[in-house]
């Protein structure tokens, strides 16, 4: 077993939605726990250039309403 302690990275949680540009339908929600993960996603997404798909910040108020 490892005795390595996890470092508290704070409460950073970024949520983005991947969506189909033609229909506007959300294909996937992605949650990031650390800003570096989010930055790596942006670099990769821009480099790959997924045709027909886009991303936007997740609407937190919409997510709260759907959970109620």
C-alpha positions as CSV (number, residue, x, y, z in Angstrom):
1,X,0.0,0.0,0.0
2,X,1.0,3.5,-0.7
3,X,1.3,6.1,2.1
4,X,1.1,9.0,-0.3
5,X,-1.4,11.6,0.9
6,X,-3.6,13.2,-1.7
7,X,-3.2,16.9,-1.8
8,X,-6.4,19.0,-1.6
9,X,-6.7,20.7,-4.9
10,X,-9.6,22.9,-3.8
11,X,-13.1,23.0,-5.1
12,X,-12.3,23.6,-8.8
13,X,-14.9,21.9,-10.8
14,X,-15.4,22.9,-14.4
15,X,-18.2,21.3,-16.4
16,X,-18.4,21.5,-20.2
17,X,-20.9,20.0,-22.7
18,X,-19.9,18.5,-26.0
19,X,-22.6,19.0,-28.5
20,X,-23.6,18.3,-32.1
21,X,-23.4,21.6,-34.0
22,X,-26.2,20.6,-36.4
23,X,-28.8,19.5,-33.8
24,X,-27.5,21.2,-30.7
25,X,-28.0,18.0,-28.8
26,X,-25.6,17.4,-25.9
27,X,-23.5,14.4,-26.6
28,X,-21.4,14.2,-23.4
29,X,-20.8,16.1,-20.2
30,X,-17.2,16.3,-19.0
31,X,-16.3,17.3,-15.5
32,X,-12.8,18.5,-14.6
33,X,-11.4,18.5,-11.1
34,X,-8.2,20.4,-11.8
35,X,-7.5,23.4,-14.1
36,X,-4.6,21.5,-15.8
37,X,-7.0,18.8,-17.0
38,X,-9.3,21.4,-18.5
39,X,-6.3,23.1,-20.3
40,X,-5.2,19.8,-21.7
41,X,-8.7,19.1,-23.0
42,X,-8.8,22.5,-24.8
43,X,-5.4,21.9,-26.4
44,X,-6.3,18.4,-27.6
45,X,-9.8,19.5,-28.8
46,X,-8.3,22.4,-30.8
47,X,-5.5,20.3,-32.2
48,X,-7.8,17.4,-33.3
49,X,-10.5,19.7,-34.8
50,X,-13.5,17.4,-34.3
51,X,-15.8,18.4,-37.3
52,X,-19.4,18.8,-36.4
53,X,-18.9,19.0,-32.7
54,X,-18.4,21.9,-30.4
55,X,-18.1,22.5,-26.6
56,X,-19.5,25.1,-24.2
57,X,-19.5,25.6,-20.5
58,X,-22.1,23.6,-18.7
59,X,-25.1,25.5,-17.4
60,X,-25.0,24.9,-13.7
61,X,-28.5,26.3,-13.1
62,X,-29.9,23.9,-15.7
63,X,-28.1,20.9,-14.1
64,X,-29.5,21.8,-10.7
65,X,-33.0,22.1,-12.1
66,X,-32.8,18.6,-13.7
67,X,-31.6,17.1,-10.5
68,X,-34.6,18.3,-8.5
